[in-house]
Amino acid sequence: MTSLTNTPSHQERGHRAADRESTPRHLAVILDGNRRWAHAQGQTPLHGFRRGGEHVLDFLTWCQDIPGLTTLTLWPLSTENLHRPATEVNGILQVIVETTQAIADTRQWRVRYLGTPHRLPPQVTRTLDAAAEQTRRLDRPVINLAIAYGGRDEIVRSVKALIITHQKAGTLDHLVQRFGPDDISRHLDTAGQPDPDLVIRTAGEQRLSGFMPWQSTYAEYYFCPTPWPAFSKADLDTALTWYGHRARNYGL
């Protein structure tokens, strides 16, 4: 029997986890505050989204210096955002297309998509697919762009895909008996990727708004008051320093 004196305390386990994970392997960012920033500047919402799109490229250069980072997820457009006025949605989509192509042209990231891009206009989908194909073979970190993404929608799609797979194979009874969390994880948009370690939301809102509810169960959340277009390297460094001092216990 193991002696209790040799068993690390709860606090010690937390500190060891923090030592192993001083920087995130998967960093996710909710890009919030574009419209509010534009309003404060006396500009139109589209001006804010354009500045936000341009700022993504600055942010990516900073992220290249994060040791051990393998996956970056950015959320520029939710399923709910699709219900905004058509002129605004079209403007946002144009910014997303231009930004995605600019990311692909750097050849520093493998572009992937989360969500339901098939709900977008066909010309937008074709351009996004081309950017992903352009970077598919690169030996670089992955950047997930969550476009027309909603967390509940993703889970529903995952469960549907799981049921259809077993229905076609005639193994639904087996699924019912063996069903577990890994079955859903294997059918999520992020299948095969590490879950987010750190989720940053800009612009001061302290809620997730349905962002990756399944994958971010044990993530650390950092809410930054700075709106996305003004988010600085100092803001990122502050978030990473804060994360590095967290004791990640994974629910223990």
Rosetta blueprint (number, residue, H / E / L):
1 M L
2 T L
3 S L
4 L H
5 T H
6 N H
7 T L
8 P L
9 S L
10 H H
11 Q H
12 E H
13 R H
14 G H
15 H H
16 R H
17 A H
18 A H
19 D H
20 R H
21 E L
22 S L
23 T L
24 P L
25 R L
26 H E
27 L E
28 A E
29 V E
30 I E
31 L L
32 D L
33 G L
34 N H
35 R H
36 R H
37 W H
38 A H
39 H H
40 A H
41 Q L
42 G L
43 Q L
44 T L
45 P H
46 L H
47 H H
48 G H
49 F H
50 R H
51 R H
52 G H
53 G H
54 E H
55 H H
56 V H
57 L H
58 D H
59 F H
60 L H
61 T H
62 W H
63 C H
64 Q L
65 D L
66 I L
67 P L
68 G L
69 L L
70 T L
71 T E
72 L E
73 T E
74 L E
75 W E
76 P E
77 L E
78 S E
79 T L
80 E H
81 N H
82 L H
83 H H
84 R L
85 P L
86 A H
87 T H
88 E H
89 V H
90 N H
91 G H
92 I H
93 L H
94 Q H
95 V H
96 I H
97 V H
98 E H
99 T H
100 T H
101 Q H
102 A H
103 I H
104 A H
105 D H
106 T H
107 R L
108 Q L
109 W L
110 R E
111 V E
112 R E
113 Y E
114 L E
115 G E
116 T L
117 P H
118 H H
119 R H
120 L L
121 P L
122 P H
123 Q H
124 V H
125 T H
126 R H
127 T H
128 L H
129 D H
130 A H
131 A H
132 A H
133 E H
134 Q H
135 T H
136 R L
137 R L
138 L L
139 D L
140 R L
141 P L
142 V E
143 I E
144 N E
145 L E
146 A E
147 I E
148 A E
149 Y E
150 G L
151 G H
152 R H
153 D H
154 E H
155 I H
156 V H
157 R H
158 S H
159 V H
160 K H
161 A H
162 L H
163 I H
164 I H
165 T H
166 H H
167 Q H
168 K H
169 A H
170 G L
171 T L
172 L H
173 D H
174 H H
175 L H
176 V H
177 Q H
178 R H
179 F L
180 G L
181 P H
182 D H
183 D H
184 I H
185 S H
186 R L
187 H L
188 L L
189 D L
190 T L
191 A L
192 G L
193 Q L
194 P L
195 D L
196 P L
197 D L
198 L E
199 V E
200 I E
201 R E
202 T L
203 A L
204 G L
205 E L
206 Q L
207 R L
208 L L
209 S L
210 G L
211 F L
212 M L
213 P L
214 W L
215 Q L
216 S L
217 T L
218 Y L
219 A L
220 E E
221 Y E
222 Y E
223 F E
224 C L
225 P L
226 T L
227 P L
228 W H
229 P H
230 A H
231 F L
232 S L
233 K H
234 A H
235 D H
236 L H
237 D H
238 T H
239 A H
240 L H
241 T H
242 W H
243 Y H
244 G H
245 H L
246 R L
247 A L
248 R L
249 N L
250 Y L
251 G L
252 L L
